[in-house]
Amino acid sequence: MALDIVSELSEMRVIHNGKPVAVRIGVHTGPVATGIIGYQTLHPCYSVFGSAVRTAALMESTGSEMKIQISESTYKELMTIGGYIAEERKDIDSSGLKTYWLVGRTEEAVQRRPINPSWLCKYQSNISLTNRDPFIDPISNDDV
């Protein structure tokens, strides 16, 4: 998904000033805890917690524009799956972690499935990501 995001955004420009849209992506593989916060309020949110989330945020914040920085555990998982191309990050990262740039995929990589409209559920979700954790706000299709 991260490779597709970078690919799509590389063609986009901000409407009002024509500047390119840039993104930094960080990915880490590890255990997380999830839960709904504020269930009695008007806007409960689904949140993901744990060191894996903090490490992914670190990967994003120490990354470069239009690049995908992955942790060593993610690198190992992708190499087990096969079909992904990653390069070791050569410059020194202030965190001291060994990291990699995810640069592409081959035909052996997991392929995107075509979208079948019957798979879509009645409700969609807005997902906004911050450098801390995701916030998912469910909305009905009537609101779209």
Residue, then its C-alpha position, 0 to 999 in steps of 0.5 A: m500500500a505504501l508503494d502505491i501511495v507514493s506512486e499516486l502522490s508523485e503525480m499530484r500537485v496542490i491546487h492553489n499553488g502548484k507545488p507537489v504533494a509530498v509524503r513520508i511513510g514509516v512502517h514497523t512490524g510488531p505487536v500492538a494493542t487497540g481499543i476504542i477511546g471515548y465511547q460515551t462521547l459523540h466521537p469515539c475513536y479507534s486507536v492503536f497503541g504500543s511500541a510498534v506504533r511509536t517505532a513506525a512514527l519514528m520511521e516516518s519522522t526520520g524519513s525523507e519525502m516520497k520515501i518509505q522507511i522500514s524497520e529491520s523487522t519489517y524488512k525481514e518479514l518482506m524478505t520472507i514474503g518475497g518480491y520486495i526491493a529494499e536498500e539499507r539506509k546508509d546515512i546515520d539515523s539518530s535512533g540507532l536502529k538499522t533501517y531500510w528504504l522500501v524502493g519497489r516490488t517485483e512480480e513475486a510480491v503480493q499483488r493488489r486484488p481487483i475491487n469487487p463492488s459486492w465486497l464493499c460494506k454498507y459503511q465506510s470509514n474516514i481514516s486520518l493518520t497522525n505521527r502518533d496513531p490513527f483515528i477512524d471516524p465511521i460515516s454512513n454512505d448517506d453522508v458521502 
